[in-house]
């Protein structure tokens, strides 16, 4: 986000409201979800970071559970397909909210 912009709330899985200092808020939209259910089923922001766990590197809360072996001796495994996203990849666009909110 730009200087003076900050996350306010999710509109839905694909859109978030962004507050701006001294300006009307925006809605940021994506083709892929901004939030996804975690291992407990609670919707949380998507985390594309990787963390080391034993012999593998695992994705954070990416909407797709991915495990990558640290050694070339084992393969990459996709363990869960995305539940709500028909497309792959990220696009960010902003839409001005209406004057009435």
FIKE-399285 format. One record per residue (C-alpha): residue in three letters; x, y, z. Coordinates in steps of 0.001 Angstrom, whole numbers. Each point is the difference from the previous one (the first is absolute). Layout:
<atoms>
<atom><aa>ala</aa><u>X</u><v>Y</v><w>Z</w></atom>
...
</atoms>
This chain:
<atoms>
<atom><aa>unk</aa><u>0</u><v>0</v><w>0</w></atom>
<atom><aa>unk</aa><u>1010</u><v>3585</v><w>-449</w></atom>
<atom><aa>unk</aa><u>899</u><v>2428</v><w>2750</w></atom>
<atom><aa>unk</aa><u>-3133</u><v>1000</v><w>1910</w></atom>
<atom><aa>unk</aa><u>-1907</u><v>-3141</v><w>-1005</w></atom>
<atom><aa>unk</aa><u>-913</u><v>-2765</v><w>2446</w></atom>
<atom><aa>unk</aa><u>-2100</u><v>-3132</v><w>17</w></atom>
<atom><aa>unk</aa><u>-3470</u><v>483</v><w>1501</w></atom>
<atom><aa>unk</aa><u>-2027</u><v>-3186</v><w>-523</w></atom>
<atom><aa>unk</aa><u>-852</u><v>-2758</v><w>-2441</w></atom>
<atom><aa>unk</aa><u>-3026</u><v>592</v><w>-2222</w></atom>
<atom><aa>unk</aa><u>81</u><v>-3692</v><w>-994</w></atom>
<atom><aa>unk</aa><u>2700</u><v>-2586</v><w>-836</w></atom>
<atom><aa>unk</aa><u>994</u><v>1956</v><w>-3134</w></atom>
<atom><aa>unk</aa><u>-219</u><v>3626</v><w>1158</w></atom>
<atom><aa>unk</aa><u>1230</u><v>2166</v><w>2877</w></atom>
<atom><aa>unk</aa><u>-794</u><v>3539</v><w>1069</w></atom>
<atom><aa>unk</aa><u>3032</u><v>2314</v><w>169</w></atom>
<atom><aa>unk</aa><u>-127</u><v>3194</v><w>2077</w></atom>
<atom><aa>unk</aa><u>1965</u><v>3015</v><w>-1253</w></atom>
<atom><aa>unk</aa><u>1069</u><v>3092</v><w>1941</w></atom>
<atom><aa>unk</aa><u>-2197</u><v>2944</v><w>-1038</w></atom>
<atom><aa>unk</aa><u>-1500</u><v>-1847</v><w>-2987</w></atom>
<atom><aa>unk</aa><u>-2946</u><v>-2276</v><w>-747</w></atom>
<atom><aa>unk</aa><u>655</u><v>-3690</v><w>752</w></atom>
<atom><aa>unk</aa><u>742</u><v>-2466</v><w>-2801</w></atom>
<atom><aa>unk</aa><u>-925</u><v>-3612</v><w>-603</w></atom>
<atom><aa>unk</aa><u>2896</u><v>-2225</v><w>-1119</w></atom>
<atom><aa>unk</aa><u>-1122</u><v>-3028</v><w>-2052</w></atom>
<atom><aa>unk</aa><u>1786</u><v>-3160</v><w>-1168</w></atom>
<atom><aa>unk</aa><u>-749</u><v>-3000</v><w>-2206</w></atom>
<atom><aa>unk</aa><u>1382</u><v>-2273</v><w>2717</w></atom>
<atom><aa>unk</aa><u>-1183</u><v>56</v><w>3625</w></atom>
<atom><aa>unk</aa><u>1520</u><v>2491</v><w>2466</w></atom>
<atom><aa>unk</aa><u>-1014</u><v>-2259</v><w>2861</w></atom>
<atom><aa>unk</aa><u>-302</u><v>-3762</v><w>281</w></atom>
<atom><aa>unk</aa><u>-1013</u><v>-2523</v><w>2629</w></atom>
<atom><aa>unk</aa><u>2896</u><v>-1103</v><w>2191</w></atom>
<atom><aa>unk</aa><u>483</u><v>-3542</v><w>1347</w></atom>
<atom><aa>unk</aa><u>-2725</u><v>627</v><w>2622</w></atom>
<atom><aa>unk</aa><u>-2458</u><v>1297</v><w>-2649</w></atom>
<atom><aa>unk</aa><u>247</u><v>3647</v><w>1126</w></atom>
<atom><aa>unk</aa><u>336</u><v>2545</v><w>-2825</w></atom>
<atom><aa>unk</aa><u>3266</u><v>1928</v><w>306</w></atom>
<atom><aa>unk</aa><u>2018</u><v>2147</v><w>-2370</w></atom>
<atom><aa>unk</aa><u>1892</u><v>-1868</v><w>-2689</w></atom>
<atom><aa>unk</aa><u>3655</u><v>-523</v><w>936</w></atom>
<atom><aa>unk</aa><u>2275</u><v>-954</v><w>-2904</w></atom>
<atom><aa>unk</aa><u>3058</u><v>-327</v><w>2215</w></atom>
<atom><aa>unk</aa><u>1886</u><v>-3271</v><w>428</w></atom>
<atom><aa>unk</aa><u>1114</u><v>-1507</v><w>3313</w></atom>
<atom><aa>unk</aa><u>2446</u><v>-2801</v><w>666</w></atom>
<atom><aa>unk</aa><u>-1504</u><v>-3053</v><w>1746</w></atom>
<atom><aa>unk</aa><u>2291</u><v>-2967</v><w>408</w></atom>
<atom><aa>unk</aa><u>937</u><v>-1386</v><w>-3419</w></atom>
<atom><aa>unk</aa><u>-2397</u><v>2231</v><w>-1973</w></atom>
<atom><aa>unk</aa><u>-857</u><v>3631</v><w>-626</w></atom>
<atom><aa>unk</aa><u>-3744</u><v>703</v><w>376</w></atom>
<atom><aa>unk</aa><u>-2175</u><v>2830</v><w>-1187</w></atom>
<atom><aa>unk</aa><u>-1713</u><v>2298</v><w>2478</w></atom>
<atom><aa>unk</aa><u>-3734</u><v>526</v><w>-449</w></atom>
<atom><aa>unk</aa><u>118</u><v>91</v><w>-3799</w></atom>
<atom><aa>unk</aa><u>-3364</u><v>-1559</v><w>-844</w></atom>
<atom><aa>unk</aa><u>1941</u><v>-2941</v><w>-1393</w></atom>
<atom><aa>unk</aa><u>1908</u><v>-2183</v><w>2406</w></atom>
<atom><aa>unk</aa><u>3426</u><v>-487</v><w>-1537</w></atom>
<atom><aa>unk</aa><u>2931</u><v>-1983</v><w>1315</w></atom>
<atom><aa>unk</aa><u>3409</u><v>146</v><w>-1710</w></atom>
<atom><aa>unk</aa><u>2766</u><v>-2405</v><w>966</w></atom>
<atom><aa>unk</aa><u>3310</u><v>1542</v><w>1071</w></atom>
<atom><aa>unk</aa><u>1880</u><v>-2639</v><w>-1991</w></atom>
<atom><aa>unk</aa><u>-459</u><v>-959</v><w>-3675</w></atom>
<atom><aa>unk</aa><u>-555</u><v>-3638</v><w>1024</w></atom>
<atom><aa>unk</aa><u>-3728</u><v>601</v><w>621</w></atom>
<atom><aa>unk</aa><u>-2648</u><v>1761</v><w>-2073</w></atom>
<atom><aa>unk</aa><u>-2173</u><v>3055</v><w>465</w></atom>
<atom><aa>unk</aa><u>-3537</u><v>-923</v><w>1162</w></atom>
<atom><aa>unk</aa><u>-3198</u><v>1959</v><w>-496</w></atom>
<atom><aa>unk</aa><u>-2201</u><v>-1223</v><w>2838</w></atom>
<atom><aa>unk</aa><u>-3161</u><v>2140</v><w>-325</w></atom>
<atom><aa>unk</aa><u>-1468</u><v>1835</v><w>-2968</w></atom>
<atom><aa>unk</aa><u>-1320</u><v>3560</v><w>478</w></atom>
<atom><aa>unk</aa><u>-3628</u><v>-60</v><w>1062</w></atom>
<atom><aa>unk</aa><u>-1303</u><v>3157</v><w>-1622</w></atom>
<atom><aa>unk</aa><u>2475</u><v>1167</v><w>-2616</w></atom>
<atom><aa>unk</aa><u>-495</u><v>-1107</v><w>-3608</w></atom>
<atom><aa>unk</aa><u>3112</u><v>1923</v><w>-1082</w></atom>
<atom><aa>unk</aa><u>3593</u><v>105</v><w>1167</w></atom>
<atom><aa>unk</aa><u>2074</u><v>3131</v><w>495</w></atom>
<atom><aa>unk</aa><u>-467</u><v>3382</v><w>1617</w></atom>
<atom><aa>unk</aa><u>-1267</u><v>3277</v><w>-1400</w></atom>
<atom><aa>unk</aa><u>-447</u><v>3147</v><w>2082</w></atom>
<atom><aa>unk</aa><u>-2349</u><v>2743</v><w>-1039</w></atom>
<atom><aa>unk</aa><u>-1756</u><v>2705</v><w>1932</w></atom>
<atom><aa>unk</aa><u>-3532</u><v>1291</v><w>-363</w></atom>
<atom><aa>unk</aa><u>-1169</u><v>3257</v><w>1482</w></atom>
<atom><aa>unk</aa><u>-2830</u><v>-446</v><w>2498</w></atom>
<atom><aa>unk</aa><u>-3246</u><v>1893</v><w>-461</w></atom>
<atom><aa>unk</aa><u>-419</u><v>3352</v><w>1786</w></atom>
<atom><aa>unk</aa><u>-2516</u><v>-1621</v><w>2352</w></atom>
<atom><aa>unk</aa><u>2450</u><v>-2718</v><w>1023</w></atom>
</atoms>
